[in-house]
């Protein structure tokens, strides 16, 4: 018998409870700009200002799902948008990251989006496929 163990991913920063205030695209790179940066995953767990660059993204497999208000269970009316259409249709937004998932050339962020004119927050899921790196850019 052969046993193969998937090692723990050593993610340098946590995005939990952080706010994405802007998403920029330039050629094949996607930049996530955070309101107050993100938190180091090692002691003393300092919060640092920074952004993330998703390098060599494949835009055909980058999408935003807008789900139910307040994350309610049960039936809902939602929509799936390409990242390009999301950015075209929504100029103002803030995305609170609750969970982050990483896999083979993929990143997924889930949480709540605040949109102007909407009384309630809406649950979202945003996924990216990329063949480059996931670069954490800090101001330090």
Phi, psi and omega in degrees: 000140178246131180245123178243129183251131173281116182287153176298134177284131179268084180277126186286337183222149175256139178261000184304128181067011178271157185247122171274117183262343180201146175236125179243146175239139176215114186053239182261013180253143177242128179249126175260120182255126186258146180298314182228030178074216182209178188249135176296146181265007175238155181301139013266022177059048183287143174272130182235145175286138180180178178222172178235135174249122175265109189271139178055053179288145174260101187298340177293342182235033174240121187215159174236126174256123173261121189252223186273159175295138175056015178070030181294150175275164177098196181295147177205163174249118181229181177211150176251129180236143169296156178302320179301313180292324177300311182293329178288322185271338183236105181273330180239133180190162166219132184249111175276125179272123176258315178230151176228137182231139180229139178214200182299103180055029181224147172225141177223134178238135180233149178169220184232139179249136172258128179238141178301139179084351178264129181289321183251154172287157181240137177288141179226161170221127183236125184236146181228140170242132184212155178245359176265214180258172172248100189262122174269117182253117181249160181273006180271000000 
